[in-house]
Amino acid sequence: MFEPEVLVFMIPIVAIIGAIGSKMLKMHYEHKEKMMHHMSGDQIAELEQMSKIADILDQRAAVLERILDSEVPDWRERNE
């Protein structure tokens, strides 16, 4: 589908965006939890679900980075 030259650039970009996005999402909902002392049960459940999603996104980004580390060892230096 994609040529290897394109993947070398696309995979790190997706991994970086995913890592940053998941961290920001997690920070947002942690802050929201601190600010909302009187949350309903539905709100707490939604917050927990979003936190789990952020953790999953963070894990996916970490997996992508490990794959890149093994297949393209110097990918981090190329994108600085």
Gaussian input, Z-matrix of N, CA and C with variables (Angstrom, degrees):
# hf/3-21g

backbone

0 1
 N
 C     1     B1
 C     2     B2     1     A1
 N     3     B3     2     A2     1     D1
 C     4     B4     3     A3     2     D2
 C     5     B5     4     A4     3     D3
 N     6     B6     5     A5     4     D4
 C     7     B7     6     A6     5     D5
 C     8     B8     7     A7     6     D6
 N     9     B9     8     A8     7     D7
 C    10    B10     9     A9     8     D8
 C    11    B11    10    A10     9     D9
 N    12    B12    11    A11    10    D10
 C    13    B13    12    A12    11    D11
 C    14    B14    13    A13    12    D12
 N    15    B15    14    A14    13    D13
 C    16    B16    15    A15    14    D14
 C    17    B17    16    A16    15    D15
 N    18    B18    17    A17    16    D16
 C    19    B19    18    A18    17    D17
 C    20    B20    19    A19    18    D18
 N    21    B21    20    A20    19    D19
 C    22    B22    21    A21    20    D20
 C    23    B23    22    A22    21    D21
 N    24    B24    23    A23    22    D22
 C    25    B25    24    A24    23    D23
 C    26    B26    25    A25    24    D24
 N    27    B27    26    A26    25    D25
 C    28    B28    27    A27    26    D26
 C    29    B29    28    A28    27    D27
 N    30    B30    29    A29    28    D28
 C    31    B31    30    A30    29    D29
 C    32    B32    31    A31    30    D30
 N    33    B33    32    A32    31    D31
 C    34    B34    33    A33    32    D32
 C    35    B35    34    A34    33    D33
 N    36    B36    35    A35    34    D34
 C    37    B37    36    A36    35    D35
 C    38    B38    37    A37    36    D36
 N    39    B39    38    A38    37    D37
 C    40    B40    39    A39    38    D38
 C    41    B41    40    A40    39    D39
 N    42    B42    41    A41    40    D40
 C    43    B43    42    A42    41    D41
 C    44    B44    43    A43    42    D42
 N    45    B45    44    A44    43    D43
 C    46    B46    45    A45    44    D44
 C    47    B47    46    A46    45    D45
 N    48    B48    47    A47    46    D46
 C    49    B49    48    A48    47    D47
 C    50    B50    49    A49    48    D48
 N    51    B51    50    A50    49    D49
 C    52    B52    51    A51    50    D50
 C    53    B53    52    A52    51    D51
 N    54    B54    53    A53    52    D52
 C    55    B55    54    A54    53    D53
 C    56    B56    55    A55    54    D54
 N    57    B57    56    A56    55    D55
 C    58    B58    57    A57    56    D56
 C    59    B59    58    A58    57    D57
 N    60    B60    59    A59    58    D58
 C    61    B61    60    A60    59    D59
 C    62    B62    61    A61    60    D60
 N    63    B63    62    A62    61    D61
 C    64    B64    63    A63    62    D62
 C    65    B65    64    A64    63    D63
 N    66    B66    65    A65    64    D64
 C    67    B67    66    A66    65    D65
 C    68    B68    67    A67    66    D66
 N    69    B69    68    A68    67    D67
 C    70    B70    69    A69    68    D68
 C    71    B71    70    A70    69    D69
 N    72    B72    71    A71    70    D70
 C    73    B73    72    A72    71    D71
 C    74    B74    73    A73    72    D72
 N    75    B75    74    A74    73    D73
 C    76    B76    75    A75    74    D74
 C    77    B77    76    A76    75    D75
 N    78    B78    77    A77    76    D76
 C    79    B79    78    A78    77    D77
 C    80    B80    79    A79    78    D78
 N    81    B81    80    A80    79    D79
 C    82    B82    81    A81    80    D80
 C    83    B83    82    A82    81    D81
 N    84    B84    83    A83    82    D82
 C    85    B85    84    A84    83    D83
 C    86    B86    85    A85    84    D84
 N    87    B87    86    A86    85    D85
 C    88    B88    87    A87    86    D86
 C    89    B89    88    A88    87    D87
 N    90    B90    89    A89    88    D88
 C    91    B91    90    A90    89    D89
 C    92    B92    91    A91    90    D90
 N    93    B93    92    A92    91    D91
 C    94    B94    93    A93    92    D92
 C    95    B95    94    A94    93    D93
 N    96    B96    95    A95    94    D94
 C    97    B97    96    A96    95    D95
 C    98    B98    97    A97    96    D96
 N    99    B99    98    A98    97    D97
 C   100   B100    99    A99    98    D98
 C   101   B101   100   A100    99    D99
 N   102   B102   101   A101   100   D100
 C   103   B103   102   A102   101   D101
 C   104   B104   103   A103   102   D102
 N   105   B105   104   A104   103   D103
 C   106   B106   105   A105   104   D104
 C   107   B107   106   A106   105   D105
 N   108   B108   107   A107   106   D106
 C   109   B109   108   A108   107   D107
 C   110   B110   109   A109   108   D108
 N   111   B111   110   A110   109   D109
 C   112   B112   111   A111   110   D110
 C   113   B113   112   A112   111   D111
 N   114   B114   113   A113   112   D112
 C   115   B115   114   A114   113   D113
 C   116   B116   115   A115   114   D114
 N   117   B117   116   A116   115   D115
 C   118   B118   117   A117   116   D116
 C   119   B119   118   A118   117   D117
 N   120   B120   119   A119   118   D118
 C   121   B121   120   A120   119   D119
 C   122   B122   121   A121   120   D120
 N   123   B123   122   A122   121   D121
 C   124   B124   123   A123   122   D122
 C   125   B125   124   A124   123   D123
 N   126   B126   125   A125   124   D124
 C   127   B127   126   A126   125   D125
 C   128   B128   127   A127   126   D126
 N   129   B129   128   A128   127   D127
 C   130   B130   129   A129   128   D128
 C   131   B131   130   A130   129   D129
 N   132   B132   131   A131   130   D130
 C   133   B133   132   A132   131   D131
 C   134   B134   133   A133   132   D132
 N   135   B135   134   A134   133   D133
 C   136   B136   135   A135   134   D134
 C   137   B137   136   A136   135   D135
 N   138   B138   137   A137   136   D136
 C   139   B139   138   A138   137   D137
 C   140   B140   139   A139   138   D138
 N   141   B141   140   A140   139   D139
 C   142   B142   141   A141   140   D140
 C   143   B143   142   A142   141   D141
 N   144   B144   143   A143   142   D142
 C   145   B145   144   A144   143   D143
 C   146   B146   145   A145   144   D144
 N   147   B147   146   A146   145   D145
 C   148   B148   147   A147   146   D146
 C   149   B149   148   A148   147   D147
 N   150   B150   149   A149   148   D148
 C   151   B151   150   A150   149   D149
 C   152   B152   151   A151   150   D150
 N   153   B153   152   A152   151   D151
 C   154   B154   153   A153   152   D152
 C   155   B155   154   A154   153   D153
 N   156   B156   155   A155   154   D154
 C   157   B157   156   A156   155   D155
 C   158   B158   157   A157   156   D156
 N   159   B159   158   A158   157   D157
 C   160   B160   159   A159   158   D158
 C   161   B161   160   A160   159   D159
 N   162   B162   161   A161   160   D160
 C   163   B163   162   A162   161   D161
 C   164   B164   163   A163   162   D162
 N   165   B165   164   A164   163   D163
 C   166   B166   165   A165   164   D164
 C   167   B167   166   A166   165   D165
 N   168   B168   167   A167   166   D166
 C   169   B169   168   A168   167   D167
 C   170   B170   169   A169   168   D168
 N   171   B171   170   A170   169   D169
 C   172   B172   171   A171   170   D170
 C   173   B173   172   A172   171   D171
 N   174   B174   173   A173   172   D172
 C   175   B175   174   A174   173   D173
 C   176   B176   175   A175   174   D174
 N   177   B177   176   A176   175   D175
 C   178   B178   177   A177   176   D176
 C   179   B179   178   A178   177   D177
 N   180   B180   179   A179   178   D178
 C   181   B181   180   A180   179   D179
 C   182   B182   181   A181   180   D180
 N   183   B183   182   A182   181   D181
 C   184   B184   183   A183   182   D182
 C   185   B185   184   A184   183   D183
 N   186   B186   185   A185   184   D184
 C   187   B187   186   A186   185   D185
 C   188   B188   187   A187   186   D186
 N   189   B189   188   A188   187   D187
 C   190   B190   189   A189   188   D188
 C   191   B191   190   A190   189   D189
 N   192   B192   191   A191   190   D190
 C   193   B193   192   A192   191   D191
 C   194   B194   193   A193   192   D192
 N   195   B195   194   A194   193   D193
 C   196   B196   195   A195   194   D194
 C   197   B197   196   A196   195   D195
 N   198   B198   197   A197   196   D196
 C   199   B199   198   A198   197   D197
 C   200   B200   199   A199   198   D198
 N   201   B201   200   A200   199   D199
 C   202   B202   201   A201   200   D200
 C   203   B203   202   A202   201   D201
 N   204   B204   203   A203   202   D202
 C   205   B205   204   A204   203   D203
 C   206   B206   205   A205   204   D204
 N   207   B207   206   A206   205   D205
 C   208   B208   207   A207   206   D206
 C   209   B209   208   A208   207   D207
 N   210   B210   209   A209   208   D208
 C   211   B211   210   A210   209   D209
 C   212   B212   211   A211   210   D210
 N   213   B213   212   A212   211   D211
 C   214   B214   213   A213   212   D212
 C   215   B215   214   A214   213   D213
 N   216   B216   215   A215   214   D214
 C   217   B217   216   A216   215   D215
 C   218   B218   217   A217   216   D216
 N   219   B219   218   A218   217   D217
 C   220   B220   219   A219   218   D218
 C   221   B221   220   A220   219   D219
 N   222   B222   221   A221   220   D220
 C   223   B223   222   A222   221   D221
 C   224   B224   223   A223   222   D222
 N   225   B225   224   A224   223   D223
 C   226   B226   225   A225   224   D224
 C   227   B227   226   A226   225   D225
 N   228   B228   227   A227   226   D226
 C   229   B229   228   A228   227   D227
 C   230   B230   229   A229   228   D228
 N   231   B231   230   A230   229   D229
 C   232   B232   231   A231   230   D230
 C   233   B233   232   A232   231   D231
 N   234   B234   233   A233   232   D232
 C   235   B235   234   A234   233   D233
 C   236   B236   235   A235   234   D234
 N   237   B237   236   A236   235   D235
 C   238   B238   237   A237   236   D236
 C   239   B239   238   A238   237   D237

   B1=1.4435
   B2=1.5247
   B3=1.3411
   B4=1.4597
   B5=1.5243
   B6=1.2983
   B7=1.4547
   B8=1.5292
   B9=1.3323
   B10=1.4719
   B11=1.5289
   B12=1.3267
   B13=1.4656
   B14=1.5245
   B15=1.3295
   B16=1.4573
   B17=1.5256
   B18=1.3233
   B19=1.4686
   B20=1.5194
   B21=1.3083
   B22=1.4653
   B23=1.5256
   B24=1.3067
   B25=1.4628
   B26=1.5283
   B27=1.3292
   B28=1.4592
   B29=1.5271
   B30=1.3233
   B31=1.4618
   B32=1.5235
   B33=1.3474
   B34=1.4717
   B35=1.5288
   B36=1.3142
   B37=1.4687
   B38=1.5247
   B39=1.3151
   B40=1.4641
   B41=1.5308
   B42=1.3280
   B43=1.4663
   B44=1.5201
   B45=1.3041
   B46=1.4627
   B47=1.5266
   B48=1.3125
   B49=1.4674
   B50=1.5278
   B51=1.3073
   B52=1.4714
   B53=1.5123
   B54=1.3344
   B55=1.4592
   B56=1.5224
   B57=1.3194
   B58=1.4674
   B59=1.5284
   B60=1.3235
   B61=1.4628
   B62=1.5205
   B63=1.3268
   B64=1.4647
   B65=1.5181
   B66=1.3325
   B67=1.4723
   B68=1.5269
   B69=1.3260
   B70=1.4647
   B71=1.5241
   B72=1.3172
   B73=1.4579
   B74=1.5231
   B75=1.3202
   B76=1.4566
   B77=1.5219
   B78=1.3244
   B79=1.4657
   B80=1.5258
   B81=1.3149
   B82=1.4654
   B83=1.5227
   B84=1.3238
   B85=1.4589
   B86=1.5265
   B87=1.3276
   B88=1.4650
   B89=1.5247
   B90=1.3318
   B91=1.4581
   B92=1.5295
   B93=1.3041
   B94=1.4618
   B95=1.5313
   B96=1.3206
   B97=1.4654
   B98=1.5295
   B99=1.3179
   B100=1.4618
   B101=1.5256
   B102=1.3220
   B103=1.4603
   B104=1.5340
   B105=1.2944
   B106=1.4663
   B107=1.5283
   B108=1.3222
   B109=1.4583
   B110=1.5247
   B111=1.3022
   B112=1.4571
   B113=1.5275
   B114=1.3033
   B115=1.4625
   B116=1.5216
   B117=1.3128
   B118=1.4613
   B119=1.5285
   B120=1.3076
   B121=1.4643
   B122=1.5123
   B123=1.3351
   B124=1.4697
   B125=1.5233
   B126=1.3252
   B127=1.4643
   B128=1.5251
   B129=1.3085
   B130=1.4666
   B131=1.5236
   B132=1.3268
   B133=1.4665
   B134=1.5259
   B135=1.3271
   B136=1.4647
   B137=1.5265
   B138=1.3196
   B139=1.4563
   B140=1.5312
   B141=1.3252
   B142=1.4704
   B143=1.5251
   B144=1.3323
   B145=1.4570
   B146=1.5344
   B147=1.3238
   B148=1.4629
   B149=1.5299
   B150=1.3131
   B151=1.4648
   B152=1.5289
   B153=1.3326
   B154=1.4643
   B155=1.5295
   B156=1.3286
   B157=1.4690
   B158=1.5306
   B159=1.3286
   B160=1.4691
   B161=1.5232
   B162=1.3253
   B163=1.4675
   B164=1.5261
   B165=1.3335
   B166=1.4643
   B167=1.5305
   B168=1.3302
   B169=1.4686
   B170=1.5215
   B171=1.3211
   B172=1.4563
   B173=1.5312
   B174=1.3311
   B175=1.4651
   B176=1.5296
   B177=1.3224
   B178=1.4715
   B179=1.5240
   B180=1.3196
   B181=1.4636
   B182=1.5190
   B183=1.3214
   B184=1.4685
   B185=1.5278
   B186=1.3339
   B187=1.4690
   B188=1.5191
   B189=1.3340
   B190=1.4668
   B191=1.5247
   B192=1.3183
   B193=1.4604
   B194=1.5275
   B195=1.3415
   B196=1.4737
   B197=1.5254
   B198=1.3336
   B199=1.4662
   B200=1.5233
   B201=1.3170
   B202=1.4625
   B203=1.5176
   B204=1.3310
   B205=1.4606
   B206=1.5302
   B207=1.3324
   B208=1.4644
   B209=1.5301
   B210=1.3315
   B211=1.4651
   B212=1.5244
   B213=1.3192
   B214=1.4677
   B215=1.5365
   B216=1.3350
   B217=1.4680
   B218=1.5313
   B219=1.3137
   B220=1.4686
   B221=1.5317
   B222=1.3287
   B223=1.4655
   B224=1.5252
   B225=1.3137
   B226=1.4785
   B227=1.5251
   B228=1.3205
   B229=1.4664
   B230=1.5195
   B231=1.3169
   B232=1.4651
   B233=1.5237
   B234=1.3241
   B235=1.4484
   B236=1.5202
   B237=1.3019
   B238=1.4697
   B239=1.4957
   A1=110.51
   A2=116.90
   A3=121.22
   A4=109.00
   A5=115.45
   A6=119.66
   A7=109.21
   A8=118.00
   A9=120.82
   A10=113.03
   A11=117.29
   A12=119.85
   A13=111.25
   A14=115.69
   A15=120.76
   A16=109.83
   A17=116.95
   A18=120.97
   A19=111.97
   A20=117.07
   A21=120.35
   A22=110.26
   A23=117.91
   A24=121.33
   A25=112.79
   A26=116.82
   A27=119.69
   A28=112.53
   A29=117.88
   A30=120.94
   A31=111.54
   A32=119.86
   A33=118.14
   A34=112.44
   A35=116.04
   A36=119.00
   A37=109.98
   A38=117.01
   A39=121.00
   A40=110.20
   A41=117.14
   A42=120.46
   A43=111.19
   A44=117.02
   A45=121.00
   A46=110.43
   A47=116.85
   A48=120.48
   A49=110.01
   A50=116.79
   A51=120.39
   A52=112.29
   A53=116.50
   A54=119.91
   A55=111.08
   A56=115.77
   A57=119.70
   A58=110.21
   A59=116.22
   A60=120.14
   A61=112.55
   A62=116.60
   A63=118.42
   A64=111.20
   A65=117.52
   A66=120.41
   A67=110.70
   A68=116.39
   A69=119.92
   A70=111.10
   A71=116.52
   A72=120.51
   A73=110.60
   A74=116.00
   A75=120.20
   A76=110.72
   A77=118.22
   A78=121.85
   A79=110.75
   A80=116.73
   A81=120.80
   A82=110.87
   A83=116.29
   A84=119.20
   A85=112.37
   A86=117.84
   A87=119.43
   A88=110.00
   A89=116.49
   A90=120.49
   A91=110.12
   A92=115.89
   A93=120.23
   A94=110.36
   A95=116.31
   A96=120.31
   A97=111.09
   A98=117.09
   A99=120.87
   A100=111.40
   A101=117.06
   A102=121.12
   A103=112.63
   A104=117.18
   A105=120.98
   A106=109.83
   A107=116.40
   A108=119.92
   A109=111.90
   A110=117.41
   A111=121.44
   A112=109.39
   A113=114.97
   A114=119.34
   A115=109.93
   A116=115.42
   A117=120.33
   A118=109.10
   A119=115.08
   A120=119.90
   A121=112.17
   A122=116.59
   A123=120.68
   A124=111.09
   A125=116.13
   A126=120.07
   A127=110.85
   A128=116.88
   A129=120.68
   A130=110.04
   A131=117.20
   A132=120.83
   A133=110.94
   A134=116.70
   A135=120.52
   A136=111.10
   A137=116.37
   A138=121.08
   A139=111.16
   A140=116.38
   A141=119.95
   A142=111.00
   A143=116.55
   A144=120.20
   A145=110.74
   A146=116.89
   A147=120.30
   A148=111.22
   A149=117.07
   A150=120.88
   A151=110.32
   A152=116.97
   A153=120.87
   A154=110.46
   A155=116.12
   A156=120.25
   A157=109.81
   A158=116.75
   A159=120.44
   A160=110.49
   A161=117.47
   A162=120.61
   A163=111.14
   A164=116.61
   A165=120.92
   A166=110.29
   A167=117.12
   A168=120.59
   A169=111.03
   A170=116.57
   A171=120.98
   A172=110.39
   A173=117.12
   A174=120.92
   A175=111.04
   A176=116.59
   A177=120.04
   A178=111.22
   A179=116.51
   A180=120.11
   A181=110.02
   A182=117.01
   A183=120.72
   A184=110.70
   A185=117.35
   A186=121.29
   A187=109.93
   A188=117.36
   A189=120.31
   A190=111.17
   A191=116.80
   A192=120.01
   A193=110.96
   A194=117.47
   A195=119.70
   A196=110.55
   A197=117.27
   A198=120.49
   A199=109.65
   A200=116.56
   A201=119.94
   A202=111.38
   A203=116.99
   A204=120.28
   A205=111.30
   A206=116.85
   A207=119.21
   A208=112.62
   A209=117.62
   A210=119.69
   A211=113.58
   A212=117.37
   A213=122.09
   A214=106.47
   A215=117.18
   A216=121.12
   A217=115.41
   A218=118.33
   A219=119.40
   A220=113.15
   A221=117.64
   A222=120.68
   A223=112.34
   A224=117.71
   A225=120.31
   A226=110.85
   A227=116.59
   A228=120.05
   A229=111.27
   A230=117.87
   A231=120.97
   A232=112.44
   A233=117.20
   A234=121.51
   A235=112.68
   A236=118.11
   A237=119.69
   A238=111.38
   D1=-60.51
   D2=176.63
   D3=-106.11
   D4=149.26
   D5=176.14
   D6=-75.69
   D7=151.07
   D8=-178.51
   D9=-56.86
   D10=-33.89
   D11=-179.74
   D12=-64.12
   D13=-35.55
   D14=179.63
   D15=-73.30
   D16=-41.23
   D17=-179.95
   D18=-63.04
   D19=-34.81
   D20=179.39
   D21=-58.76
   D22=-32.01
   D23=179.07
   D24=-92.24
   D25=-33.93
   D26=-176.32
   D27=-72.63
   D28=-43.27
   D29=-176.17
   D30=-60.94
   D31=-46.79
   D32=178.75
   D33=-63.48
   D34=-37.01
   D35=-179.73
   D36=-64.37
   D37=-45.02
   D38=178.74
   D39=-63.57
   D40=-42.01
   D41=-179.92
   D42=-64.03
   D43=-43.58
   D44=-179.25
   D45=-66.20
   D46=-46.04
   D47=179.27
   D48=-62.75
   D49=-42.22
   D50=178.66
   D51=-62.95
   D52=-42.58
   D53=179.95
   D54=-65.46
   D55=-46.38
   D56=-179.74
   D57=-65.17
   D58=-44.49
   D59=-179.18
   D60=-62.77
   D61=-42.28
   D62=-179.26
   D63=-68.13
   D64=-38.41
   D65=177.30
   D66=-63.75
   D67=-44.01
   D68=-179.97
   D69=-64.72
   D70=-41.40
   D71=178.94
   D72=-62.94
   D73=-44.77
   D74=179.44
   D75=-63.64
   D76=-44.49
   D77=178.99
   D78=-61.78
   D79=-40.42
   D80=179.80
   D81=-60.02
   D82=-47.93
   D83=-176.71
   D84=-74.48
   D85=-28.88
   D86=173.22
   D87=-66.02
   D88=-41.84
   D89=177.82
   D90=-64.50
   D91=-42.53
   D92=179.75
   D93=-61.16
   D94=-39.59
   D95=179.20
   D96=-63.71
   D97=-40.91
   D98=178.72
   D99=-65.73
   D100=-35.63
   D101=-176.67
   D102=-78.61
   D103=-23.24
   D104=-175.99
   D105=-104.81
   D106=91.56
   D107=-178.67
   D108=-78.96
   D109=-28.26
   D110=-177.46
   D111=-114.10
   D112=73.83
   D113=-178.73
   D114=-96.91
   D115=147.67
   D116=176.04
   D117=-76.16
   D118=166.78
   D119=178.65
   D120=-60.44
   D121=-38.71
   D122=178.53
   D123=-64.62
   D124=-40.95
   D125=179.89
   D126=-66.02
   D127=-40.86
   D128=178.42
   D129=-63.98
   D130=-43.40
   D131=178.73
   D132=-62.33
   D133=-42.12
   D134=178.83
   D135=-64.24
   D136=-41.99
   D137=178.79
   D138=-62.86
   D139=-42.81
   D140=178.00
   D141=-64.07
   D142=-39.37
   D143=178.61
   D144=-64.25
   D145=-44.27
   D146=178.96
   D147=-64.79
   D148=-36.34
   D149=177.70
   D150=-64.63
   D151=-40.49
   D152=177.61
   D153=-64.25
   D154=-40.89
   D155=178.79
   D156=-62.70
   D157=-42.58
   D158=178.53
   D159=-62.48
   D160=-40.33
   D161=177.81
   D162=-63.68
   D163=-41.38
   D164=178.61
   D165=-63.18
   D166=-43.86
   D167=178.07
   D168=-62.18
   D169=-39.49
   D170=177.98
   D171=-63.68
   D172=-42.03
   D173=178.17
   D174=-64.49
   D175=-40.42
   D176=178.86
   D177=-63.00
   D178=-42.89
   D179=178.06
   D180=-61.62
   D181=-41.04
   D182=179.26
   D183=-63.57
   D184=-40.31
   D185=177.70
   D186=-63.43
   D187=-45.08
   D188=178.16
   D189=-59.68
   D190=-40.85
   D191=179.25
   D192=-65.70
   D193=-39.80
   D194=177.97
   D195=-64.70
   D196=-40.54
   D197=178.09
   D198=-61.90
   D199=-45.74
   D200=178.87
   D201=-63.07
   D202=-40.59
   D203=179.06
   D204=-59.32
   D205=-37.11
   D206=-178.74
   D207=-81.84
   D208=-33.30
   D209=-175.97
   D210=-94.15
   D211=-31.76
   D212=179.57
   D213=-133.84
   D214=79.61
   D215=-170.65
   D216=-54.16
   D217=-33.01
   D218=-175.94
   D219=-103.39
   D220=25.75
   D221=-177.61
   D222=-64.33
   D223=-31.56
   D224=-179.48
   D225=-67.10
   D226=-39.67
   D227=-179.50
   D228=-70.82
   D229=-31.60
   D230=-179.91
   D231=-66.85
   D232=-27.94
   D233=-172.29
   D234=-103.16
   D235=13.79
   D236=179.39
   D237=-88.88

